[in-house]
Amino acid sequence: MKAKRAMSGFTLLEIMVVVAIIGLLAAVIVPNVIGQGETAKVDLTKANMGKIVQQLDLYKFNNGSYPTSEEGLNGLVERPNSARKWPDGGYLPKVPLDAWNNDYVYISPGVEGPFDLLSMGADGVEGGEGSDADINWRDVQ
């Protein structure tokens, strides 16, 4: 008598269940991962603003005032005429850009304090929401 061989493999129903589970996992995980890049850029911009503010404060400590709006952040890279003390190499090696390669906006005297330091966000224009929202140093502290 011939013995029946058991067939191995997956049924169509088993394959459909696995595909459905993978689809559900992807629907939950992918949206969370996609937004992390922009969140990281916002965090990087805030951290860089903190470093810029440290150098602005050191400039003020050495010179009695912050660089003017006309001097801008370039006043931390190249010695302005108003600077009494100047470290070798300046306060910063180059004028920094935010995480989206846009210039920071520096205003001195500022509207809300001795200076204002802003990033216009991903879109590079005033206003916006999410990663396009402006980042004000006063809100980061």
Secondary structure, 3 states (H helix, E strand, C coil): CCCCCCCCCCCHHHHHHHHHHHHHHHHHHHHHHHCHHHHHHHHHHHHHHHHHHHHHHHHHHHHCCCCCCCCHHHHHCCCCCCCCCCCCCCCCCCCCECCCCCECEEECCCCCCCCEEEECCCCCCCCCCHHHCCEEHHHHC
